[in-house]
């Protein structure tokens, strides 16, 4: 509370006493020395900038004194970064070199201040807005899942969970609108509540991010970064229309924003819907349709003392739940309308109609997810340093309707309220040295409002204190820090009757479903690394880090049947936090003709938490038939235990963009990771859902203009080769609901998705102009160009029932998909 009061007082202090600093200069072309109009100059740490006029002149007013990384950019030129000490009136000129590739974007993830990517020892990869526009996906995580070292565990076309270097769930932290996403990432079928059209670009930190963010960033961070505030005096926006052929996806988005007299504002509304997707083997995949609605707004005040900004958003998604049930004679997907307990032991099925396949409304079995968020972002000058305060309130509601006999009744309904806070002081830069420190964390309270409970109602409080320092010594930048975290976890006592209804404690015949518990977790993290610019184009990076992750609610307190996998899970509140020790090294080249980076890592995790199948006294799998599992039948029992895990691998990326052949670009990448447990049987030594090795290649042609009205044309041909994954977790076939006495088909389910495959894609796009102004941007993308039937190893659908008419196991991924995007820029003043 004291922090809030200090910030409020600071925000309303008179601007008298703060110097009226100004940054101005010119932006010119390296090739001919001519001014570059409409280039953008931006200070990421202050969320303010300006646009160059017709003479290449720019001016940014009301800047707090200090040293900031300033960025100049324009499509068709390489990004230029400069570290500028701003006091009173400062001039900084930028000379931009023509380039078809967006290079050297500043890095904000994992750092207290924006940094040049060549000077941070952290392994951070960036996905630009241009990349997002030129590629097609159905959710925000799939949009970045081909980035080296990144993949996605998929649950159909609407839900994907990020995986970084072989680890996912609560080991990857998602940052959205500047704050950690507070939801439920401990379930396979729970995705990220983020609208892809609201993401301007993405930064991905590969490796432990615990130093800046605390728990849940032990393997990396996905940072979804929104639009920047517009320069002074501008009102701009865009309208987006998107259609996809395979699933009938239709998306419509309107965005509008502006800045006047230091007050910035923006608003966005978006609606996307899709019917069931198709593949060559399954036809339409029953109940894979979804629709989502997103609305958000931001208002900010920028003054010489800093800025304050308030953002609010609401995300609402309804998505079907695919279960893969088939008719045994025809292999056709069918809908369950009655369970065995209700009709003498035999399930009742009906064949879906074509209308149900093509409906944009999910069927009776579905998920409904709502995420409400308010973010308050502040930066206040203290001399040449500054204090930042970032706070959020988030309400997450997730409902699952799994029983067709009681439509619109949520078997699973988790509702949580979360508060996050991040307060830090960033010191003035003294020579090449600066230091920052602060505290951040969260409070979350969650309760179950459904008829089935896997986890207890709970609340948690987490706080972490940290200090980070950077120093540049000539060609070397040193960076490191230390952090200490504490998490207090309270599981709430819960009693139910035989129908799962809550009852008072010790009610006759009641089941003590969850016993109250309190767990205290604590640990420290550190990071130390260096980036060495060998020459202007060659660099070497190295970093060592200790990560920390406290157990999540399922690992601490689960006691029930996980409806998505049909296994009985048991948590353990006495588990220890996971700690990792990772070494990273990278070598790179960044020249006018080539960008190359080779990354390697080794990650050793102590007290790694995983679900282990329990054995009965007779030697087979332990089976639970308790009333707690009513309606779901017998379920094998799994308990969360701990062990030691090792992961190692690396990524390679190569971008060839010869300056002598400016119309040609070749990008290729390779990713490999191997992960396993120590001291366990061979059948379970490999970690589940570790992605297979992958090689990608994209050949891109740039055409500056065609005739008078078509500019910035590109043509792209791409390939992705996914290798066979032989290192599989054999027991996982049982874990996802298959019986211990496996049939040949059921055993094949654990192997089905390991076969390698190659996918091809193509794209074309450009700007349509009239009188020098772009009135429309077009993007045409074809994924899976040759309609190759494939099953991704990272898909949960690989464990779905066998099609006895073909012998194929599971449900396959999407076939050929043609995407058309029409982006209409709006500009009302300049």
N, C-alpha and C positions, 0 to 999 in steps of 0.2 A: 504494500500500500504506500509506503514511503517513496518508493521509486516512482509510482504514478504521480504523486503529489509534486515531486521535484520536476518531473517532465512537464506537467501542466503549467507550473509556475514559469518554467523556462520558455515554453511556447508563447506565453503572453507578455514576456519582457519586451519593452520597446526596442525597436531596431536601433535606437540611439546607442552608441557605444560599439557597434559592430561596423567595421570598415566596409565601405562600398567597393569591393574589389571587382575587377573586370578583366576578362580574357578575350582577346581579339586577334585577328590575323587574316592571312590569305591562304587559299587552297589552290594550288596550281598543278598542272600536268607535267610529269617528269619528261615526257616525250617531246613536248613542244613549248613548255613554259607558259601555256595559256591558262587563264583562270578556269576553275571548275565550278560552275554554278550548281546549286541544289545539293552539294555534298553536305553530309551531316557531321557535326562535331558534338561529341557527347562525353560527359563526365559520369561514369557509372556509379561512383560512390555517392554522388549528390543527386542522381536522377534528373539531371538538367542538361540542356544542350542548345544548339542553334543550327540553322541551315544557312549555307553560304548564298549570297545574292548573285545577281548576274555577273558581277565582277569578281566573284570568288571570295568576297569579304564576309566574315562572320564576327559576331559579338555575343558574348555571354555575360550578363550582368548579375549583380547581387550574389557573388560567390564567397562563401566563408574562406578566410585565409587558411592556407595549408598547402601541402604537396599532394597532387592528385594525378592519377593516370588518365590521360585525355586521349580520346579515340576519334580519328577522322576516317570516314568511309563513304563510298558510293558504289553502287552496282557497276561492275566492269573494271573496278580498281582494287588493288590489294589494300587491306586495312593498314593504317599507320597509327601506331601508339607512341605517345610521348609522355614522360614524367615531368610535370610542370609545377614549379613552386609559384603559387599565386599570392601576391601581396600588392594591393593597390591596382594599378593598371599594368597588365602583362601582355606581351605580344608573343604569339607562337604561330609560326607558319608551317603548313604541311605541304609536302610534295608527294603526290600519289602516283604510283606506277600502274599502268594498265595491266589488268589481270582478269581472266575469266573465273578464277578460283578465289573464294573468300578465305583469306588467310589471317592468322594471328589475331583472332578475336580475344578480347581480354577475358581472364578467368576470374570468377567470383566465388565459385564453389570451394569450400574448405579453407578460404582465406578471409581475413578480417577486412581487407581492402582489395580492390581489383588489381590484378597482376598481369603482366605480359606472360603469355604461356611458355615462352622459352626460359623464364626466370623462376618458375615454380617447380620444385622437385616432385610435386604430386603428379600422378598420372591422370590427367583430365582430358577427355575427348569431347568435342563440341559438335552439335547437330544444328546447322543453321536453318533459318526460316526458308531460304531458297531450297534446301534439301527437303524439308517437310512439304513444301508445295509441289516439288517435282516427283514425289513418291506418294504411293497410295497405301492406306491402311484403314482399318475399321475401329481402332482404338489407339490411344496415345502411346502405349508401350510397344505395340506392334510397329509403330512408326519408327522406333529407334532400335528394334531388335536385331537388325543386321549390322549394327555398329560393331567394330572389332572388340571382342571381350564381353559383349552384351547379348543376351538372348531373352526369351520370354517363355514361361510356362503357361500354356494356353488352355482355356476352358471354353472353346468356341470362338466366335468372331467378336464378342463384346467384352470378354474378360481375359486379360493377360496380366501375369505377375512378372516384374522384372527379375532377371537373374544376372548377376555380375560375377564373372570368373567362377561359375559353378555354384554360387550360393544365392539363395533368394529368401522369401518370406520376411521375417523380422530381422534378417541380416542385411537387407537393403533398405535404406531410408529414402523416402520420397519427400522432396521439398516442392511445394506448390505455392505460388504467389509469395515466395520468400519464407514460408514457415513449414515446419514438418507436418505432414499429413497425419492427423490423429484419427484412426479408424481401426479396422480389425484385419490385419495382414497375416494372421496365424492360420487361416483356412485356405485350402487349395483353391476353392471356388470364389474367393473374395478378391476382387480386382481393385484398381486404382480409380478413385472417383474424380476424374479430371476430363474436361472436354478438350479433345485434340485441337479444335479450332481456336481455343483460347491460349494456346501455347505458341509463343513467338519463336523460341529456340530452346535447346536443351543442353545442359552440361552434365556430363557423367563422370563422377570421380570413381576411379577403379582402385580399390584398396581401402584399408581402414579409414573411415572418416570420423572416428569416435572423438578425435581431438576437438573438433569444432562442434559436433552435434550430439555426442554422448552415445547412449545405447542405441542399438538397431542400425548402426552404420558400420558394422564390423567388416563388411565386404565391399561397401561402396555407397554412393549417393546418386540418385536420379533427381536433378534439379530442373523443374519445369518453369521456365522464365517467361513472364508475360510481356506484352507490348511495353515499350518505353514511353514515358510522358513525352508529348510533342514539344518542339521548340516554341519559344515565345511568339505569339501572334498567329499561330497556325491552327486551323480546324481541319482535320482529315478523318478518313475512315475507309471502310471497304465493305462490299457486299460479296458474299461467297455462295455459289451454288455448286453442289457436288452430286454426281450421279454415278452409281456403280452397277454394272450389268448383271453380275453373278447373283447378287442378293437384293437387287432392286433398291439399293441404298439411295436415299434422297436426303441431302443435307442443305440447310439454309442458315446463313449467319449474317448478322448486321453488326458492324462495329463503328463507333464514332467517338472521337476524342479531340481535345483541344487544350490550348494554354493561352491565357491572357492575363497580363499584369501579375504574373507569378502564380496564378491559380490554375492548376491543371485538372482536367476531368476526362473521364472516358466511360463508355457503357457498351455492353455487348449482350446480344440475345441470339441463341442458337438452338436449332432443333434438328435432330437426325433420327431417321428411322430406316430399318432394313427388315426384309422378310427372310425366311430360311435360306441359307447359302446352299450351293450345289457342288457336288464333285462327281467324277465319272463313274465311280463304283456305287455310291449310295443314292445318287439323284439328289433330291432335296433332303437336307438333314433336319428332321422333324424338331421343331421347337427351338431352333437356333436363332430366331428373330429377336430383335431388340429395338428400343427407341430411347432416346435420351434428350432431355431439355436442360439448357444451362442459361442462366442470366446473371450478370455481374455488373458492378459499377465501382468507380474509383474517383476520389477527389483529393487533391493535394495542394498544399501551400508551400511555395518556395521563396525564401527570403535570405537576407545576408547572414542570418543566424543559423541557416540550415533548411530543413524541410520537415513537414509532417504530412502523412498520407493515410487515408482511410479507404479500405477496400472491403466490399461485401459481395458474396456470391452464393448461388443456390444451384446445385446439380441434382438432377432427378433422372434415374434410369430404371426402366423395366426390361427385363431380359428373360427369355425362356431358359429352362433347364433341360439339356439334352441327356437322356438316359440310355439311348442306344438299343432299347428293347425291340426285338424283331419277331415276326411270325416265323415259326420253325419250318414251315413248309415252303413259303414263298420268299423268305428273307426280307420281306417288306417291313419297314419300321412301323410300329403300332403304338397306340396309346393305351396305358393302363387306366381302367375306369373303376376297378374294384380290387381290393387286396384279398389274399386267401382267407384271412380271419373272418371276412364278411360273406364268403360264398362257398364255404365247405372245403377250403384248402386250395382251390384253383383260381389263379388270377383271371380276371376278365379283361379282354382286349378288344379294341375296335380299330379298324383301318382309318387313317386320316383321309380327309378329302383334299383335293387340290387347293381349295380355298384356304384350308388350315395351313398348308405348306406356305402359301403365298401371303398369308395375313401378316400385317405389321404389328399386330397385338400378340404378345406371348400367350401360350395356351394356359390351362389351369395350373400346371406345375411351373412356377416362375419365381424370379427374384425381383424385389423392388428395393432400390437403393436411393437414399437421399442424403445429401451432404450439404450442410449450411455452414458458412464460414464468414467471419469478420476479422480483418487484419488491420492493426494500427502500427504504422511504420514511421519512425522518427530518427532524425539526425540533427544534433544541436552542437554548434561550434563552441569549443572551450579553448580560447586562444587559437593556436594552429592545430590543436587536436580536436577531437569531437567525441561526444557520447551518442551511441545509438541505442534505441529501444524498440524492440519488435515484439508485439503481443498479438495473440489470436484467441478467439473463441470458436470452437468447432463442434457442431452437433452431427453425429453420424447415426443414421437409422438404416438397418438392413433386415429385410423380411424375406423369408422363403416360404412359399406355399407348396408343400410336397405331397399332400394327400388329395387325390382327385375326388374323393368322396365328400370332402368338406371344402368346396371352393371358397376362395377369398378368406381363408383362415390360415394364419401364419403358424406353422409348426415351429419355425425358428424366427425369432424377432429380437435382434440385439439393438439396443439404443444406448448411445454413449454421449456424454458431454465432456469436452476437453478444453483445457486452457494451456497455451504455451507462452513462454516468456524468454526473452534473450536481451540482456542488457550488457553492454561492453563499452570500454573506453579505448579509443584508438589514439595513440600518442602522435605528436608531430614527428615528421621524418627528420632525423638529425644525420646529415650526410647520407649514407646509404642504410641507416638503421632506423627501424621503428618497432614498436612493441604494442600489443593490445592484450586486454584481459577482461574477463567478465564472468557472468553466471547465466546459465540457461537451463531449461528443463520443461516439465509439463505436469499437469494434474489431469487425471481422467477418471470418470465414474461411469460404470457400465452396468446395465441391468437387462435381464431377459424378460421379454413380454410374451414369449411364445409358449407353445404347449410341449416343446421338447427342449431340454437343456443339456448341452455338452459341457459348458463351463459355468462356474458360479458367477453370481453378481459380484462385482469387485470395484475397488477404487485403488488408484496408485498415485504416488507423488514421486517425482524425480527432480533432482537438482544436481548440477555439475558446475564446478569452478575451473577456469582454465586460463592459461597465459600463453600467447603465441608471439614469437619474435622473428623478424626478417632482417637480414643485413646483406648489402651488396658490396663486395670488395673487388673492384675491377670487373673481371669477367665471371666472377663467382658470386652466386646468390645463395646464402645459407638461410634455412628456414627450419623452425622446430618449435616445440612447446610441450606442455604437460597439462594433464587434466585429472580431476578426481570426481567421481560420480557416486551418488547414493540413490537407490530406489527403494521405496517402502510399498509393499504390496499387501493389500488386505482382501482376502476372500471372505464372503459373507455366508453365514450359516443358512441352510435351506432344507426344508422338509416338504415332501410331496406325498399325495395319495397314489393309489394304483393307476389313476388316470392322468398322472403328471401334474395335477393341480396343486398349487402351494397350500399348505396347511400349517397351523401352529406347531411348534416343536413338541415332540413326545405325544402327538395325537395317536390314539390306538390304531395300529395297522399301517401307520405312516412309514415312509422310507426316508432315512436321513441321507438325502442325495448328495449334499455338500456340507462338509464340516468346515467351520470357520478356521481360518489360518492367517497368520501374519508372517510375511517373509521380508527380510532386510538384505538387500544386495548392495555391494559397494565394490569399487575397483578403480584403478588408475590407468590412464592411457598416456602414451607419449609418441612423439614423432620427431624425427631428425633427418634432414636431407640437404642436398646441395644440387644446384644446377650450374653447369660450367659451360659457358659459350667458348668452345675451342677456337672458332673463327666467327665471322659474321653469319655464316651459314651452317656450321656444325655445332651441335650441342650434346652434352652428356648429362644425364640425371641419375641420381641415386637416392633412395629413401628407405629408412627402416621405421616401422611403426608397431606399436602395441595397441590392439583394439580391445574393446570391452562390449559385452552384450548381456544384459540381465534377462533371465527367462521370461517368456510371455505367459499370458493367462492360461492357455491350454497346457503348456508344459508344467505349470505350477498346480493347476486345479482341475483339469479335465476329469470327468467321471460320468461317462455315458457314451452312447453310440454316435459316432460322427456320421451324419446322414449322407454326406457326399461320398464316403468310402465304405460305409457299412462295417465298421470295426468299432470295438469298444475300447476307448482310450482312457488311460489312467494317468493323471498328472502327479507330480511330486513337489510339494512346497519347499522341500529341503535341498533342491537342486542348487548348484553353484553357478555363478555367472560364467559365461564363456570368455576366454581371453585368447587373443591371437597374437602371433608375432609374424610380421610379413616383411620380406625384403623385396624391393622393387628396383629395377635398373632399366634405363632407357637410353638409346642412342638415336639421334635424329639429324636430319638435313632439312633446311628450310631455305631454298633459293628461288630465284625467279623462274627456274625451269623444273624444279623437282621438290617435292615434300616427301620425306621418308621418316618413319619411326619404327624402331624395333623395341618392344617392351618384353621384359621377363619378370616373373614373380615366383616366390615360394612362400606359402602361407601355412603356418603350423598353428592349430587351434587346440587348446587344452579345455577339458570339460565340455566338449562338443555334445550338444543335446540332440537326441534322435529317439524315435519310437521303436521299441524292440518287442517282437512277438514273444508272448509268454507261453511256456509249455505246461501241459497238464501233468498230473502225477503218473499218467499212463504213457507219457512220452510224446503224445501228439500235441497239436495246438490247443491252448486253453480256449474254451468256448463259453461265452456268457449268455445265459438264458433268463436273466433276472427281469423283474417287472420294469426296471428302468429302461429296458430295450423294447418295451411293448410296441407292437406294430411294425417292428423292423426285423423280427426273427433273431435266430442265433447269430452271434457275432464273435469272431476271433478277438482275443484280448491283447492289446498292446499297451506297454507302459513306457513313459519317457525316462530314459536313462542317459548316462554320460560316458564319454570315452575321448579318445584322441583322434583328430582328423588332420590330414595333410592334403594340401592342394598345391599344384604347381602348373605352370604353363606360360603362355605369352601370346602376344599379338604382333602382327606386322601390318603396316599400312604404307602404301606407295602411291603417290599422286604425281603423274608426269604431265606437265603443262608447258611444253616448250615455247619460249618467247618468240622463237623464229617461226613457229607454226601456231599462232594464237587461236586458231579455230579447232584445235585438237586437244583432248584431255583423256588420259587413261588413269583410272583409279582401281587399285586392287588391294585386297586385304586377306589376312589369314588369322584364324583364332584357334587356340588349342588349350584345353584344361583337363587335368586328370585329378580326381579327388577320391580319397578312400579313408576308411576307418582302420585303426590299428588294433591288433589283438582280438579280432573277431573271425568267425568262419569265412571261408572263401566266398560262399554264396551271398554274404552280406557285407563284404569289405568295401565295395564300391558305393559311393554316395548316390542316392537317387536323383534323377533329373539334373545330372551334369551334362551339359550340351556336347554333342559330337564335334569333332574338328570341322572347320568350315573355311572355304576359300570363296571369295567373291571377286568379280571383275566387272567394271563398267567402262564402256567406251563412249565418250561424249563428243559431239561435234557442235561448235558454236558458230552461229551465223549472225553478224551484227545487224544486217538489214536485208530485207527482201522487198524491192520496190520502195515506194514512199511511205507505206503505212504499216509495215511489219518490222519490228525490231527485236533484238535480243533473243533470237531463235536458238533453240537447242534441240538436238536429236540424240537420244541415249539408247544404248543396247547393253543389257546387263545379264550376268550369270551368277548363280550361287550354287556351289557344290557342297552338299552336306554329306560327310563321310559316314560310314557305318559306325555305330556306337556299340562296341563289344563289351565294354566295362559296365555291366548293368547290375543293379541291385535285385537279385533274383527273388528275395523274399517280398519285394514290393508288389509282386503279383498277388500274393495273399493279402497284403496290407490294403489293397484296393478292393477287396471284397470277394476274391475268388476263393473257392474251397481249398482246403489243404490237400485233399485227394484230387489232384489236378487231372483233367482229361487232356489228351494231346492238344486239343484246341486251346484249353485254358493255359497249358504250359506255353503254347505259342504266343499267348498274349504278352508274356514277359519278354518275348523276342521280336514281336511283330514290328515294332517301331524302330528297330535298330538298323534296318536296311538303309543304305545310302541312296541319295537321289540328287538330281540336278534340276534346277528351275531356271527358266529364262524370263526376262522381262524387257519391255521397250517403252520408250516415252518420247513425246515431242511437245513442244510448247513455245510460246513467245508472247510479245506485247503487240497489241493492235493500237496504232496511234493515229491521231488526226491533228494537224497543225502543231506538231511537236509535243502533244500531250497524250499520255497513255489513257485510253478509255476502257481497256479490257485486257486482262491477262488470261491466256488459255493454257491448260495443262491436260494432256491426254496420256494416260499411263495404262499399260497392259501388264498385269502380273500373271505369272504362270502361263506364258505365251502359248505353249504347246499343250495346255490342258493336261499336264502330267498328274496322274493319280499318285498321291504320296501321303504318308502319315509321319508327321513330325515327331521325333523322339520326345520333344518337350510337351506334347499334347496329352492331357489326361484322358482323351477319348481313345487312346491306344489300348486301354484296359476294358473297353466296353464289350458286350457279348459278341460271340461269333455269329457270322452269317452262314448258317448250315448249308445254304444252297451254293455257296461259292468257296467256303472254307476260310474266308478272310475274317480277321479278328478286328473289332473296333470300328470306329467311325473315322473316315479320312478327312483330310484338310481341304480347303476350298480349291475349286478348279479355276479355270481361266476367268479372270475378272478385268473388265475394262472400266477405267475410271475417267470421268470427264469433270474437270474443275473450271469454273468461270469466276474469276476474281475481278470485280469492278471497283477501281480506286475512286474515292470521293475526296475532293479538295475544295473547300469553300473560301479559304483565304490564305494569303502568303505574304 
